[in-house]
Amino acid sequence: LPPRARHPGPPDGGWGWMIVAGCFLVTICTRAVTRCISIFFVEFQAYFGQDYARTAWIHSIVDCATMLCAPLGSLISNHVSCQVGIMLGGLLASAGLILGSFATSLEHLYLSLGVLTGLGFALCYSPAIAMVGKYFNKRKALAYGIAMSGSGIGTFILAPVVQLLIEQFSWRGALLILGGFVLNLCVCGALMRPIALKEDRKTAPEFLEQDYVPKAQKRDLKQTSVCSPLIKAWSHECLCYCSWKEYDFLLMPGFMVLAVSVLFMAYGCSPLFVYLVPYALSVGVSHHQAAFLMSILGVIDIVGNITFGWLTDRRCLKKHRHFCYLFAVGMDGLCCLFLPVLQNFPLLVPFSFTFGYFDGAYVTLIPVVTADVVGTSSLSSALGVVYFLHAIPYLVSPPVAGWLVDTTGSYTASFLLCGFSMIFSSMLLCFARLAKKIKRTHLRSLTNDTGTKQHIWTNGAIAYSVTAELDLKDVEFLAADTNSYSNR
């Protein structure tokens, strides 16, 4: 491949809109297809004669594998190619759906439809989302809103189509056709043209340049990334340094709080997509109306994606993306709390509207908030970790909810647990944000009270001098200490 030009910053347009289109198709083929697996729930349960908990493991394993292997998708994208990773993921996901159509037991579905398809989705999802963040800055939230709306549009279109396919060709034929549809991920991967930004360039420490890089390569070191795919002449120390620089954001307090919040949010959101159709059927809603509820949820998801993305790009809200994100998560939690009292189709329709809108809103803001915390250069690795954290809640929550349904004979306990989990996730982020603001205000007031002034030395160090009387010895000591620090 010819050498890529290094851009001073994200172009905010141009080929970036093709990247958005590719990510849009990726979200249709991954997240929308995963949501539509819930339509197969009743068919699997009736065909294999199993209870709610065991049947729910299929959807859990798909989601868990998708999120658990997200760092692997980021790794392949960073060190090989985003295009190769997405194409390989498309082949694996399609193979899993096709093999699932020949399943003779739930265990067979666990491995094919669960593990293999989930692994394929993982190789596609986080790299495609990270590519959007590399091409956009000023209109990042809008770009993500359009790209992530593929999940809603796909659900709106696929939900009734999948129900029709099941009626015409049985669940086996429907899975076979979905397997062919998911092969479009290979086309999406071809659109992902890589881009090199100046902020992505990471130069090696001087001791690595002197000791571990051959002389023939030293003249090209400034134009070469430390994290090049091959790292032929580099030692173990350089590889460790490279890996650490990719994941040093893990120790950031802001990212730690976001990670814990994501765990509770993921636990709360997953069971609803599994049990909305079975719950609707249990209260007397027809099969077509239950599938239509998923379609409503999907199309309103689109509205939430785009409108929230556009709104949070406005100057008045751009600084408050965190609060917009936690507000959307909290509203989805409230929707789950009210769901057990909605026991007919006219009442479930407003629920699908509200839950779908705020689901699209916070899904759009996950990569935006992550980028605000860790920066664009670490976005791919950070998104891999964030989606990895979804894995355990996605694996555990649907079977736990199914066990509660089997034990209590109703969906009330399951939906209440989901609602409280999402509300706690929102409150945790809110309290952390307020604590950070209070601490910053306290430090600012303390600085103003003591008359502290900030000085930037020529070597980049920051020192603080207090406007108080200092004797000559203190001044000489401070100067000597500063000179020694500069020499070091």
N, C-alpha and C positions, 0 to 999 in steps of 0.2 A: 504494500500500500504506500502511496506517496506520503511524505511527512505532512502532518496536520499543522495548520497555522494556529498560533496561540492567540486567543482573543483576550483583550484586556478585561472583558466582563461578559456576562450573559447577553446574547444579542436581542432578547425580548421580541423575537419575531423570526421572519425568514423561514429557514428549515425547521425552526422550533415548532411551528404549527403542524408540520408533518409528524414531529415527535409526539405532539399532543394527540393527533389522530391515531398514531400507533398505540399510545398508552390507552386511549379510549377503547380500541378494539381488544387490547389485552385485558382490561377490566371486564369487558363483556364476556370474553372466553374463560375467565377465571372466576371472578366473584359472582357474576350472574349465574353461571352454570352451577357453582357451589350452592347458591341459594335455591336453585330449582331442584336440587337433590331432595329437598324436603317434600316435594310433590310425589316422589317415589316412596315416601315413608310408609304410607298406608299399603301400597302394593307390596313392598318388601315384607311388611309385618304379616299380611295375609298369606303371601306365598310361602314363606318359611315358617309361619306359625310361632313367632317369637314375641316376647313382651316389648314394652316401650324402651326399657333401658338397653337391652341388647341391640335392638334395631337402631337406636340413636347413636351407637358407636360408629356407624358408617359415616354420618355427617361429621362427627367429632374427629375422626381420624383424617378425613379430607382437610378440614380446617387446621388441625394440629400439624399435619405434615407440611401444609403450605406455609405456616408461620414458623415452625421449628427449623425448616431448611432455608428460611429467608436469608440468613447469613451466608449460606453456600451460594445462593444466587448472587449476592453482592460480591463474594470472593471471585467467582467466575467472571463477573462483569468488570471488576477492577483489574484483574490480572490476565485475563484472556481477551474477552470481547463481550460487550453487551449483546451484540447480534448473535454470536454463537450460543450464549446462554439461553436466550429467549427461543431460538430455533430448537435447541436440544430439549428445552422444557415443553415445547409444543408437541414434539414427538412422544415424549414420555407420558404426557397427560392424555393424548389421544389413545396411546396403547393401553393405558389403564382403563379408560371408558370402554374400549372395544373388548378387552378381556373380561371386564365386569359383566358384559352382556351374556357371557357364557357361564356365569356363576351357578354353582349347584348348592352353595351354602353361604351363610353369612360370613364365615371366615374367609371364603374366597373373595367376597366383596370387600372385606377389611383390607386385604392385600392389594387387590387390583384397583378398585374404585377409591379406596382410602389412601394407601401408602403411595402407590405408583402415580396416580393422578395428582395427589397432593404435592409430591416431589416435583412433578412437571410444572405445576402452578407456581411453586416457590421459585423456580429458576427464571420465571417470567415476570412475576409481579413486582418485587422490590426494585430490580434493575430498571424496569420501564418507568416506574414512578420517579426514581432518582434522576433519570435522564431529563424529565420535564424541569426539575429544579436546576439543572445545569444550563438550560437554555433560557430560563426566565428569571427575572429579579423584580422589576417594577410591577409586572402583571402576573406575578407568581400565583397568587391565590385564584385569580380568574382562570389561568391556564390549568391549575389543578382541578378547579371546579368542572371545567369542560371534560378533562381527561377522566376524572373519577365518576362523571355522570354515566359513563358506560355501564357501570354496575346497575344503575336504576333503569336505564333504557333496555339493557339486556334482560333484566328481570321482567319488565313490563311486556316485552315481546315474547320471551321464551316461556314464561309461566303458562299462558294458554296454549302455546304451541306444544310444549311438552305434555300437557294434559291430553291434547288431541292425539299426539303420537302414541301415548300409552293406550288410548282407547282403540286406535287403529292397528298398532303393531305390537302391543303389549310392552311391558317395561324393558324387555330384552331388545326389541327393535328400537325403542326410544334411546336407550343407552348407545346402541350402535350408531345411530344417526348423530347423536351428540359427539361421539368420538370423531366422526368425520368433520363436524363443525369446528371442533377445537383445533384441528390442524391449521386453521387460519392464524394461529399464533406464529407459525413459521413466516407468514407474510408480514406480520407485525414486527418480527425481529429484523427483517430486511430493511425496515424504515429507520432503525435506530442508528443513525450516523453519529459516530463519536465526536466529541468536541473537547478541545484542550483550552483551559482557562489559566491565566497567569497565576491565580491564587492556588491552583492545584499543584504547582511546581514545588517540590520539597527537595532541598539540597541536603547532602550528607554532611555530618559533622566533619571537622577538619581531620580528626584522627583517623576516620574511616577513609577519607580521600587519600591520606598519605600512606596508610599501611595496607589497604586492601584493594585499591584500584590500580590496575596496571597503568603505566605511563601513557600508553597509546590511547587509553580511554579518558585520561584526566582532562584533555582539552575539550572533550565533549560533555563533561559532567554537568556543566551549567545548563545544557539544553536537554539533559536526560533525566527522567524521573527516577528517584530512588526505587520506586515500586514498579520498575519495568517488569514485564511478564517473565523474562527468562532469568535475570540476575545471575549471569553465567560466572563472572569472576569474583563474586562477592562472597564474603565469609559468613559464618553463622551469626556473628555480632551484628553485621549490617542487616541481615534478615530480621533479627529480633528488633532492631531499631525501627525498621520499616513497619513491622506489625504493630509495634507500640504506637507509632505516630498515627496509624489508622484508627486505633481504638482508645486514644488517650481521653476522649470525651466521656468515657465510662465513669471517670472520677469527678465529673462536674456535678455539683449539688443540684443544679436545675434539671439535669438529665436524670439523676437518680429519682427525684420526686416524680418526674414525668413517667418514668418506668414503672414505679409502684402504682401510680394512677392508672396506667394502661392495663395492668393486671386485673384490677377490679372492673374497669370498663369492659374488657374483653369477656369477663365472666358473665356480665349482665346482658350483653347484646346477642350472644350466640344462640341461646335456647329459643328465643322468640322466632327466629327464622326456621327452626326445626319444627316447632310445635304450633305455629299459627294456623296452618292448614288442618292438622288433627284436632286442634281445639275448636276451630270453626265447624268441623264436621260433627264434633261431639255435642254441640249446642243446636244442631238441626239445620245447619247451612248445607246446601247442595255442593257437589264436587266442583261444578263450574263456578259457583259463587266463591268458594274457598280459593280456587285458583285466581279468580278475579281480584280477591283481596291482595294476593301477592303482586298482581299486576299494578294495582293502585299504589301499593307500597313502593314498587319500583319506579313508576313514573313520577311520583312526588319526590322520590329520592333524587331524581334529576333536578327538579326545581331547587331542592336544598343545596345540591352541589353547586349549581351555577350562581344562584342568587347570593348565597353566603360567600362564595368565592369573590363575586363582584363587590359585595358590601364591605368585606374585610380588606379589600384593596383600596378603599376610599381613605383619604387622609385622616378623617375623623376617627376611624376604627382601626387603622393599620397598627397603631401602638397598643391596641387592646385585643389582639388576636387570642391571647390566652383566655381572657374572660369570655370571649365569644365561644371558644371551644368548650369550656367547662359549662357554660350556660346550655349549649346544645346537648351535652351528655346528661346534664341534670334533667332536662325536659324529657328526654327519652326514658330516664328512670321513672319519672312521674307517670308517663304513659303506661309503663309496665305495671305500676301499682294499681291503676284503674282498670286494667284489662279484665280481671276476673268478674267484674260486674257487668260487662258488655256481653250479652248472651243472645244477640240476634244480629242478622246481617246489617240492618240500618244503623245499629250502634257500632259495629265493627268497621264500617266504612270510614267514619271520622277518625277512629283510632289509626287506621292504615295511613290516612293523610298526615296526621300529626307525627306519628312515629317515623314515617318515611322521610318527612321533611327534615327533622332534626338528625336522623341517621345520616342523610346525605350531607348535612352541614358539618358534623364533627369528623366524618370520614375525609372530607375535603381538607379540613384544617390539620389533620394529623401530620402530614409531611411538612406543611407550612410552619406549624409550631415547632416541630423537630428541627427544621432548618434555622429557625430563630434562636434555638437553644445551642446548637452545635456548629452552625455555619454551613455554607454550601459545600466546602471542600470535603467535609466528613459526612455529607448527607447520605450517600449510598450505604456506607457502613452503619451509620446510625439508624437508618430505616430498616436495615437488616436486623439489627438488635431489637428495635421496637416491634417489628412484626414477629420476631422470635419470641418475644414476651407474650404475644397472643396465644402461643402454642398450647401451654398447659391449661389456661382457662378454656380454650376452645375444645380441648380434649376431655376435660372433666365436666364442664357445665351441662351439656346435653344429657349425658348418662345420669348425672345427679338429679337433674330435673325430671328425667324419665322415672328414676327410682322413687322420687316424691309422688309422681302421678300414680305409679303402681301401688304405693303404700297408702296414700291418703284417698285415692279414688277421685281426685279432682286436680285441676291445674293451678289452684289458688296459691299454694305454698311455693310452687316453682316460679310463678310470675312475680310474687312478692319478693322472693330472694333476688331475682334479677333486678328488680326496680331499686331495692335498697343498695345493691352492689354498685350500680351506676351512679346513684346519688352520692354514695360515699366517695367514689372516684372524683366526682366533681368538687365535693367539699374539700377533699385533700389538696387538690390543686389550688383551690381558692385560699385556703388557710396558708399554704406555703407561699403563695404570691403576696398575700397581705403581710406575712412575717418578713419577707424580704424587703417589702416597701417600708415597713416600720423600722427595720434595722438600718436601711439606707438613710432614712430621715433622721434617725438618732445619731448616726455617724456624721451627717452633714451639720446637725446642730452642735454636736460636740466639737467639730472642726471650727465652726464659726465662733464658739464660745472661747476656745483657747487661742484663737488667732493663728491657726496653722496655715501656712502657705506651701503650696506644692512646687517643687523645682525639678526639672528634668535635666539630668546631667548629660554631657555629650556622649557618654557611653550607653545611654538609654536607661540608666538607673533612675529611680524616683526617690527623692529624699524630701523630708518634711522639716521645715524650720519653724519654731514657735517664736512669735513676736514677744519675747520676754528678754530680760537682761541676761546675757551670757558673759562670763568672764573670759579672759584671754586664753586660759588653758583649755576651756571647753571648745573654743573656736579652733585652736591648733589641733586638738584631738580629732574634731570632726573633719578638718581638712586632710589630716594624715590618713584617717580611715577611708575617706573618699578616694584619695590617690591610690591606696593599696587595693581597693575594690576595682578601680579602673584598670590597674596593672593586671589583676587577675583576669 
